[in-house]
Amino acid sequence: MKYKLLSIFTIFLPMLTFAQDKGLDEKVNDAFMPVAVWWEGFVLTSIPIAGYNLPIVLMLLIIGATFFTVYFKFPNITKFGLAINTVRGKYDELDHHSVEKAELNIVDGDLVDTIGDESKEGEVSHFQALATAVSGTVGLGNIAGVAVAIALGGPGATFWMIVCGLIGMSTKFVECTLGVKYRDVGADGTVYGGPMYYLSRGLKQQGFSGLGKVLGIVFAILCVGASFGGGNAFQSNQAAVQLTTMLNLQGGATGVIIGVILAFLVGIVIIGGIKKIASVTEKIVPFMAVIYVLASLVIIFANIKYIGEAFAMIFNGAFTPMAGLGGILGVIIVGFQRAAFSNEAGAGSAAIAHSAVKTKYPASEGVVALLEPFIDTVVICTMTALVIIFFNMDAGAFEYGNAVNSTVLITETGNYVGGVDLTSMAYDSVIPGFRYILTIAIILFAFSTMISWSYYGLQSWKFLFGRGKYADVVYKVLFLLFVVIGAGATLDAVIKFSDAMILALVFPNMIGLLFLFPRVKEELNKYIMDIKGIRK
């Protein structure tokens, strides 16, 4: 069955090469658009609340994250120090200390003689796993998405982005702990993990084998689609657009050439597997973050006298939105939706990267993972928001509430500009020429996101089609092909469809989390008890 499904996928391979033709590209786009619109509408199915249409998937994220935050006694706060200490290696000795023999051969399902060796399973360190996962979420959402959220929902949207980021930390903790607990390790030491495994294995242990198998397959299919589109084609497209704009390049083949170069560079990395991906992301992510954060801090300190006023606007706007913004619930929806798209907490994608960590304690990686939404949303998104608020306070470039889709109406020109352009204008106003650095950052963001999502998609692909070399090669060829297609084409409908797939991952993943969260509690208690043991 797996080989039949694989053959169906390969049939489309020669067809995709023709997508570079502009006329055919437009025809494909027009033909696929109704499907994309339907799919997006299905994923974002809403129910009316207080006069607003609130997407069910967003409610699922909020309710689930809030429940996990309360149930685990606010791990986003109480376990923050533990997360820092774990990622810097303070408790690594737990994975290497010897275990005294006991009369019983089995304790908590583990062979006593092999407990001390479990840390050998895994391929990357805590920091590398975190860097890989962060590289998959930090990107255009932090640069362009925040600008649109502020323009649409006003400064108050920032407050709700922060709240969503904080409670999203709890969801990341749960899903990444489960990712390690239910991972599968091959005979050669290769790790296979993620929601498809904890859904199928975890729910089987709970007596829901059929449900777990179905949810695992659904998640894997969605994840493969998301890796080709939102995690790949969209990223290469935006990188190509930024590069051609910055260098003022012309010619119909420019995007394709950029795509081929990107595909070559991505291919060099992804052929090496998770170890190679981790070694690259652990260097790129800190580099990107330092550049972006330093530039943001320069602008924030340059406007330090307005910092109090800016935070007052953020707080007041969260509860008493300006006229025309549609009320408090409208601002909450904007803030939460932007944060959900940014950090992907609840989508489960990051659990695939975190499951490859070298540890015998699933909860150790769970606490490390909770740092991800903090870095992505609470820190980077908030800094971007402050820069844009300062810019608008000074220049009055746009009116809050005047944003359409991914564009913002600039009052001086009367034209709509993209979110990236608005962010670029804001940074350029204080640091002239920063738009060029921002372009480089966008390209690096896109590159790191693509290589991370290639791993997510490959793991899902192997879950569906098996772990043979042929399946591996077919996926990587398809993935690299989509890098070129994304850079050289304008398949808006395909990208729209694939972006919705990323959010659709929430449905099977959150169902699994709500079944399996008690196992996370057990793992957390085990990890904390052993930490207390080495402190004595």
C-alpha positions as CSV (number, residue, x, y, z in Angstrom):
1,M,0.0,0.0,0.0
2,K,2.8,2.4,0.9
3,Y,4.5,1.8,-2.5
4,K,1.2,2.5,-4.3
5,L,0.8,5.8,-2.5
6,L,4.4,6.7,-3.2
7,S,3.8,6.0,-6.9
8,I,0.8,8.4,-6.9
9,F,3.0,11.2,-5.5
10,T,5.8,10.6,-8.1
11,I,3.3,10.9,-11.0
12,F,3.0,14.6,-10.2
13,L,6.8,15.1,-10.4
14,P,7.1,15.7,-14.2
15,M,3.9,17.8,-14.1
16,L,5.4,20.3,-11.6
17,T,8.3,21.1,-13.8
18,F,6.0,22.8,-16.2
19,A,4.8,25.2,-13.6
20,Q,7.6,27.6,-14.4
21,D,5.7,28.6,-17.6
22,K,3.9,31.9,-16.7
23,G,0.7,31.1,-18.7
24,L,0.4,27.6,-17.2
25,D,1.2,29.0,-13.8
26,E,-1.7,31.3,-14.0
27,K,-4.0,28.6,-15.3
28,V,-2.9,26.3,-12.4
29,N,-3.5,29.1,-9.9
30,D,-6.9,29.9,-11.3
31,A,-8.0,26.3,-11.4
32,F,-6.7,25.6,-7.9
33,M,-8.0,28.8,-6.2
34,P,-11.5,27.5,-5.5
35,V,-10.1,24.5,-3.8
36,A,-7.7,26.6,-1.8
37,V,-10.4,29.0,-0.7
38,W,-12.7,26.1,0.3
39,W,-9.9,24.5,2.3
40,E,-8.9,27.7,4.1
41,G,-12.6,28.3,4.9
42,F,-13.0,24.8,6.2
43,V,-9.9,25.0,8.4
44,L,-10.9,28.5,9.7
45,T,-14.6,27.5,10.2
46,S,-16.0,30.0,12.6
47,I,-18.8,30.3,15.1
48,P,-20.5,33.6,16.0
49,I,-19.6,35.0,19.4
50,A,-20.7,38.5,20.5
51,G,-21.1,39.6,16.9
52,Y,-17.7,38.2,15.8
53,N,-16.8,35.1,13.9
54,L,-14.3,33.2,16.0
55,P,-12.4,30.4,14.2
56,I,-12.9,27.0,16.0
57,V,-9.3,26.2,15.5
58,L,-8.3,29.3,17.4
59,M,-10.7,28.5,20.2
60,L,-9.2,25.0,20.4
61,L,-5.7,26.5,20.7
62,I,-6.7,29.0,23.4
63,I,-8.8,26.6,25.5
64,G,-6.1,23.9,25.3
65,A,-3.2,26.2,26.1
66,T,-5.1,27.8,29.0
67,F,-6.0,24.3,30.4
68,F,-2.4,23.1,30.2
69,T,-1.1,26.3,31.8
70,V,-3.5,25.9,34.8
71,Y,-3.1,22.0,35.1
72,F,0.7,22.1,35.1
73,K,0.7,25.1,37.5
74,F,1.9,27.8,35.1
75,P,5.0,26.0,33.7
76,N,5.7,29.1,31.6
77,I,6.7,30.8,34.8
78,T,7.6,28.2,37.3
79,K,9.7,26.1,35.0
80,F,11.4,28.9,33.1
81,G,14.6,28.7,35.2
82,L,14.6,24.9,34.9
83,A,14.4,25.4,31.1
84,I,17.4,27.7,31.0
85,N,19.4,25.4,33.2
86,T,18.5,22.4,31.1
87,V,19.3,24.0,27.7
88,R,22.7,25.1,29.0
89,G,23.5,21.6,30.1
90,K,23.4,21.9,33.9
91,Y,21.6,18.6,34.3
92,D,23.3,16.6,31.5
93,E,24.9,14.4,34.2
94,L,21.5,12.9,34.8
95,D,21.7,11.2,31.4
96,H,25.0,9.6,32.2
97,H,25.0,8.6,35.8
98,S,25.0,4.9,36.6
99,V,22.0,3.2,38.0
100,E,22.2,0.8,40.9
101,K,20.9,-2.7,40.3
102,A,17.6,-3.5,41.8
103,E,15.9,-6.8,42.6
104,L,13.2,-6.1,40.0
105,N,14.3,-6.2,36.4
106,I,11.8,-3.7,35.3
107,V,10.9,-0.4,36.8
108,D,8.3,2.0,35.3
109,G,8.5,-0.1,32.1
110,D,12.3,0.2,31.8
111,L,14.9,-2.5,32.1
112,V,17.0,-1.4,35.1
113,D,20.3,-2.4,33.4
114,T,19.6,-0.2,30.4
115,I,18.2,2.9,32.0
116,G,21.6,4.6,32.1
117,D,22.1,4.0,28.4
118,E,18.9,5.6,27.2
119,S,20.6,9.0,26.8
120,K,22.5,7.4,23.9
121,E,19.3,7.5,21.9
122,G,18.9,10.7,20.1
123,E,20.9,12.7,17.5
124,V,21.2,16.3,18.8
125,S,21.7,18.3,22.0
126,H,19.0,20.3,23.8
127,F,20.3,23.5,22.3
128,Q,20.4,22.1,18.8
129,A,16.9,20.8,19.0
130,L,15.7,24.2,20.3
131,A,17.6,26.0,17.5
132,T,16.1,23.8,14.9
133,A,12.6,24.2,16.2
134,V,13.0,28.0,16.6
135,S,14.3,28.3,13.0
136,G,11.1,26.7,11.9
137,T,8.9,29.3,13.6
138,V,10.9,32.5,13.6
139,G,10.5,34.1,10.2
140,L,8.2,36.4,8.2
141,G,5.5,36.0,10.8
142,N,7.7,38.0,13.2
143,I,8.5,40.7,10.6
144,A,5.5,41.0,8.3
145,G,2.8,39.4,10.4
146,V,3.3,41.6,13.4
147,A,3.1,44.8,11.3
148,V,-0.2,43.7,9.8
149,A,-1.6,42.7,13.3
150,I,-0.7,46.2,14.7
151,A,-2.1,48.0,11.7
152,L,-5.3,45.9,11.9
153,G,-5.8,45.6,15.6
154,G,-4.0,48.6,16.9
155,P,-1.3,48.6,19.7
156,G,-3.6,46.5,21.9
157,A,-3.1,43.5,19.6
158,T,0.5,43.3,21.0
159,F,-0.9,42.6,24.5
160,W,-2.9,39.6,23.3
161,M,0.0,38.3,21.2
162,I,2.1,38.3,24.4
163,V,-0.7,36.5,26.3
164,C,-1.0,33.9,23.6
165,G,2.8,33.4,23.5
166,L,2.9,32.9,27.2
167,I,0.1,30.3,27.4
168,G,1.5,28.7,24.2
169,M,4.6,27.9,26.1
170,S,2.6,25.4,28.1
171,T,1.3,23.7,24.9
172,K,4.8,23.4,23.5
173,F,5.9,21.8,26.8
174,V,3.2,19.2,26.6
175,E,3.6,18.3,22.9
176,C,7.4,18.1,22.9
177,T,7.5,16.0,26.1
178,L,5.2,13.5,24.3
179,G,7.4,13.7,21.2
180,V,10.4,12.3,23.1
181,K,8.4,9.8,25.1
182,Y,6.8,8.1,22.2
183,R,9.6,8.4,19.6
184,D,10.9,5.4,17.7
185,V,14.7,4.8,17.4
186,G,15.9,2.7,14.4
187,A,18.6,0.1,14.6
188,D,21.1,2.6,13.2
189,G,20.2,5.1,15.9
190,T,18.1,7.4,13.7
191,V,15.2,8.9,15.6
192,Y,11.7,9.0,14.3
193,G,9.3,11.2,16.3
194,G,6.6,13.7,16.4
195,P,2.8,13.9,16.7
196,M,2.2,11.0,14.2
197,Y,4.0,8.7,16.7
198,Y,2.6,9.9,19.9
199,L,-0.9,9.9,18.4
200,S,-0.6,6.4,17.1
201,R,1.4,4.9,19.9
202,G,0.1,6.9,22.8
203,L,-3.6,6.5,22.0
204,K,-3.0,2.8,21.4
205,Q,-1.8,2.5,25.0
206,Q,-4.9,4.3,26.0
207,G,-7.1,1.8,24.2
208,F,-7.9,3.9,21.2
209,S,-5.7,2.2,18.6
210,G,-8.0,2.9,15.6
211,L,-8.4,6.6,16.5
212,G,-4.7,7.0,17.1
213,K,-3.8,5.4,13.7
214,V,-6.2,7.6,11.8
215,L,-5.1,10.8,13.6
216,G,-1.4,9.9,13.0
217,I,-2.0,9.4,9.3
218,V,-4.1,12.6,9.0
219,F,-1.4,14.6,10.8
220,A,1.4,13.2,8.6
221,I,-0.5,14.0,5.3
222,L,-1.1,17.5,6.5
223,C,2.5,18.0,7.6
224,V,3.8,16.8,4.2
225,G,1.6,19.3,2.4
226,A,2.6,22.1,4.9
227,S,6.2,21.3,4.3
228,F,5.9,21.8,0.6
229,G,3.9,25.0,0.8
230,G,4.0,27.2,3.9
231,G,7.3,25.7,5.1
232,N,9.0,25.9,1.7
233,A,7.4,27.5,-1.4
234,F,6.1,30.5,0.5
235,Q,9.5,31.0,2.1
236,S,11.5,30.8,-1.1
237,N,9.0,33.0,-2.9
238,Q,9.4,35.8,-0.3
239,A,13.2,35.5,-0.2
240,A,13.3,35.8,-4.0
241,V,10.9,38.8,-4.0
242,Q,13.0,40.6,-1.3
243,L,16.3,39.9,-3.1
244,T,15.0,41.0,-6.5
245,T,13.6,44.2,-5.0
246,M,16.8,45.0,-3.1
247,L,19.1,44.4,-6.1
248,N,16.6,45.8,-8.5
249,L,16.9,42.7,-10.7
250,Q,14.8,42.3,-13.8
251,G,13.9,39.4,-16.1
252,G,11.4,36.5,-16.0
253,A,14.0,33.9,-15.1
254,T,15.4,35.8,-12.1
255,G,13.1,34.1,-9.6
256,V,13.9,30.6,-11.1
257,I,17.7,31.3,-10.9
258,I,17.4,32.4,-7.3
259,G,15.3,29.3,-6.6
260,V,17.9,27.0,-8.1
261,I,20.6,28.6,-5.9
262,L,18.4,28.3,-2.8
263,A,17.6,24.7,-3.7
264,F,21.3,23.8,-4.1
265,L,22.1,25.4,-0.7
266,V,19.1,23.7,1.0
267,G,20.0,20.4,-0.6
268,I,23.5,20.5,0.8
269,V,22.1,20.7,4.3
270,I,19.1,18.4,4.2
271,I,21.0,15.5,2.6
272,G,23.0,15.4,5.8
273,G,19.9,14.7,8.0
274,I,18.9,16.2,11.4
275,K,22.5,16.3,12.6
276,K,23.5,18.5,9.7
277,I,20.3,20.6,10.0
278,A,20.9,21.1,13.7
279,S,24.6,22.1,13.2
280,V,23.5,24.8,10.7
281,T,20.5,26.1,12.6
282,E,22.4,26.4,15.9
283,K,24.7,28.9,14.1
284,I,22.1,30.7,11.9
285,V,19.4,31.2,14.5
286,P,21.5,32.9,17.2
287,F,23.1,35.1,14.4
288,M,19.7,36.2,13.1
289,A,18.3,36.7,16.5
290,V,21.3,38.9,17.6
291,I,21.1,41.1,14.5
292,Y,17.4,41.6,14.8
293,V,17.2,42.1,18.5
294,L,20.2,44.5,18.6
295,A,18.6,46.6,15.8
296,S,15.3,46.6,17.8
297,L,17.0,47.6,21.0
298,V,18.8,50.5,19.2
299,I,15.4,51.8,18.1
300,I,13.8,51.2,21.4
301,F,16.5,53.0,23.3
302,A,16.4,55.8,20.8
303,N,12.8,56.2,21.7
304,I,13.2,55.4,25.4
305,K,11.3,58.5,26.4
306,Y,8.2,57.2,24.7
307,I,8.4,53.7,26.1
308,G,5.9,54.4,28.8
309,E,3.4,55.9,26.4
310,A,3.9,53.0,24.0
311,F,3.2,50.4,26.7
312,A,0.2,52.5,27.8
313,M,-1.1,52.3,24.3
314,I,-0.6,48.5,24.2
315,F,-2.3,48.0,27.6
316,N,-5.2,50.4,27.1
317,G,-5.7,49.3,23.5
318,A,-6.1,45.7,24.7
319,F,-9.2,46.6,26.8
320,T,-10.4,49.9,25.3
321,P,-9.7,49.7,21.6
322,M,-9.7,52.8,19.5
323,A,-12.8,53.7,17.5
324,G,-13.2,51.7,14.3
325,L,-11.3,48.7,15.4
326,G,-14.4,46.6,16.2
327,G,-14.3,46.2,20.0
328,I,-12.2,44.3,22.5
329,L,-13.0,40.8,21.1
330,G,-11.9,41.9,17.7
331,V,-8.5,43.0,19.0
332,I,-8.1,39.7,21.0
333,I,-8.8,37.7,17.9
334,V,-6.2,39.6,15.9
335,G,-3.6,39.2,18.6
336,F,-4.2,35.6,19.3
337,Q,-4.4,34.6,15.6
338,R,-1.2,36.4,14.8
339,A,0.6,34.7,17.7
340,A,-0.8,31.3,16.8
341,F,0.5,31.6,13.2
342,S,3.9,32.8,14.5
343,N,4.9,30.3,17.2
344,E,2.8,27.3,15.9
345,A,2.2,26.2,19.5
346,G,-0.4,23.4,19.2
347,A,0.4,22.5,15.6
348,G,2.9,19.9,16.8
349,S,5.5,20.5,14.2
350,A,8.2,21.5,16.6
351,A,7.8,18.2,18.5
352,I,9.3,16.5,15.4
353,A,12.6,18.4,15.9
354,H,12.6,18.1,19.7
355,S,12.1,14.4,19.6
356,A,15.6,13.9,18.2
357,V,17.3,15.1,21.4
358,K,19.8,13.0,23.3
359,T,18.1,12.4,26.6
360,K,16.3,9.7,28.6
361,Y,14.0,12.2,30.2
362,P,11.2,13.3,27.9
363,A,10.2,16.2,30.2
364,S,13.7,17.6,30.0
365,E,13.1,18.5,26.3
366,G,9.6,19.6,27.1
367,V,10.8,22.3,29.5
368,V,13.4,23.3,26.9
369,A,10.7,23.6,24.2
370,L,8.6,26.1,26.3
371,L,11.4,28.6,25.6
372,E,10.4,28.6,21.9
373,P,7.2,30.6,22.1
374,F,8.9,33.0,24.5
375,I,11.7,33.7,22.1
376,D,9.5,33.8,19.0
377,T,6.4,35.7,20.3
378,V,7.1,37.3,23.7
379,V,10.5,38.7,22.7
380,I,10.9,39.1,19.0
381,C,7.2,39.9,18.1
382,T,7.0,42.4,21.0
383,M,10.2,44.2,19.9
384,T,8.9,44.4,16.3
385,A,5.6,45.8,17.6
386,L,7.3,48.4,19.7
387,V,9.4,49.6,16.7
388,I,6.3,49.9,14.6
389,I,4.4,51.8,17.3
390,F,7.2,54.2,17.8
391,F,7.4,54.7,14.0
392,N,3.7,55.5,13.8
393,M,3.8,57.8,16.8
394,D,6.5,59.9,15.0
395,A,5.5,59.6,11.4
396,G,1.7,59.0,11.5
397,A,2.3,56.7,8.5
398,F,-1.0,54.7,8.8
399,E,-4.3,54.7,10.7
400,Y,-4.9,51.7,13.0
401,G,-7.6,49.5,11.5
402,N,-6.7,50.2,7.9
403,A,-5.2,46.9,6.9
404,V,-6.4,44.5,4.3
405,N,-5.1,40.9,4.2
406,S,-1.3,41.2,4.3
407,T,-1.1,44.9,3.3
408,V,-1.4,48.2,5.1
409,L,-2.7,51.6,3.8
410,I,0.0,54.3,4.1
411,T,-1.8,57.6,4.6
412,E,0.9,59.8,2.9
413,T,0.8,58.0,-0.5
414,G,-2.6,56.4,-0.3
415,N,-1.1,53.1,-1.4
416,Y,-1.2,49.7,0.3
417,V,2.2,48.2,1.2
418,G,3.1,44.7,2.5
419,G,3.8,44.0,6.1
420,V,7.5,43.5,5.3
421,D,7.7,47.0,3.7
422,L,6.0,48.6,6.7
423,T,8.5,46.9,9.1
424,S,11.3,48.0,6.8
425,M,10.1,51.6,6.8
426,A,10.0,51.6,10.6
427,Y,13.5,50.3,11.0
428,D,14.9,52.5,8.2
429,S,13.5,55.6,9.9
430,V,16.0,55.2,12.8
431,I,18.7,53.1,11.1
432,P,19.1,54.3,7.5
433,G,19.8,51.4,5.2
434,F,18.6,48.7,7.6
435,R,16.3,47.5,4.8
436,Y,19.3,45.8,3.3
437,I,20.1,44.1,6.5
438,L,16.4,43.2,6.9
439,T,16.5,41.6,3.5
440,I,19.4,39.5,4.4
441,A,17.6,38.5,7.7
442,I,14.5,37.5,5.7
443,I,16.6,35.3,3.4
444,L,18.3,33.7,6.4
445,F,14.9,33.3,8.1
446,A,13.5,31.7,4.9
447,F,16.5,29.4,4.5
448,S,16.4,28.2,8.1
449,T,12.6,27.7,8.0
450,M,13.0,25.6,4.8
451,I,15.6,23.3,6.2
452,S,13.7,22.8,9.4
453,W,10.4,22.1,7.6
454,S,12.2,19.7,5.2
455,Y,12.9,17.5,8.3
456,Y,9.3,17.8,9.5
457,G,8.0,16.8,6.1
458,L,10.5,14.0,5.7
459,Q,9.6,12.4,9.0
460,S,5.9,12.5,8.1
461,W,6.7,11.2,4.7
462,K,8.6,8.2,6.2
463,F,5.7,7.6,8.5
464,L,3.4,7.2,5.5
465,F,5.6,5.5,3.0
466,G,8.3,3.7,5.0
467,R,11.9,4.4,5.8
468,G,13.6,3.1,2.6
469,K,16.2,5.1,0.7
470,Y,13.9,5.4,-2.3
471,A,11.2,7.1,-0.3
472,D,13.8,9.4,1.3
473,V,15.2,10.5,-2.1
474,V,11.7,11.1,-3.7
475,Y,10.7,13.4,-0.8
476,K,13.9,15.4,-1.0
477,V,13.7,15.8,-4.7
478,L,10.1,17.0,-4.5
479,F,11.0,19.4,-1.7
480,L,13.9,20.9,-3.6
481,L,11.6,21.2,-6.7
482,F,9.1,23.2,-4.6
483,V,12.0,25.5,-3.6
484,V,12.4,26.4,-7.2
485,I,8.7,26.6,-8.0
486,G,8.1,28.9,-5.0
487,A,10.8,31.3,-6.0
488,G,9.9,31.4,-9.7
489,A,6.1,31.2,-9.7
490,T,3.1,33.0,-8.3
491,L,1.1,30.0,-7.2
492,D,-0.9,32.0,-4.6
493,A,-3.6,29.4,-4.4
494,V,-1.2,26.5,-3.6
495,I,0.6,28.6,-0.9
496,K,-2.8,29.7,0.5
497,F,-3.8,26.0,0.6
498,S,-0.6,24.9,2.3
499,D,-0.6,27.7,4.9
500,A,-4.0,26.5,6.0
501,M,-2.5,23.0,6.3
502,I,-0.1,24.2,9.0
503,L,-3.0,25.5,11.0
504,A,-5.0,22.3,10.3
505,L,-2.4,20.3,12.1
506,V,-3.9,21.7,15.3
507,F,-7.0,19.5,15.0
508,P,-5.4,16.0,15.2
509,N,-2.6,17.2,17.4
510,M,-4.7,18.9,20.1
511,I,-7.0,15.9,20.3
512,G,-4.0,13.7,21.1
513,L,-2.7,16.2,23.7
514,L,-6.0,16.3,25.5
515,F,-5.9,12.4,25.8
516,L,-2.2,12.1,26.7
517,F,-1.4,15.1,29.0
518,P,-1.4,12.8,32.2
519,R,1.6,11.0,30.8
520,V,3.4,14.4,30.7
521,K,2.7,14.9,34.4
522,E,4.4,11.6,35.1
523,E,7.4,12.4,33.1
524,L,7.8,15.8,34.7
525,N,7.6,14.4,38.2
526,K,10.3,11.8,37.3
527,Y,12.6,14.4,35.9
528,I,12.2,16.8,38.9
529,M,12.7,14.0,41.4
530,D,16.0,12.9,39.7
531,I,17.2,16.5,39.7
532,K,16.5,16.7,43.4
533,G,18.5,13.5,43.8
534,I,21.7,14.9,42.2
535,R,21.4,18.1,44.3
536,K,21.7,16.1,47.5
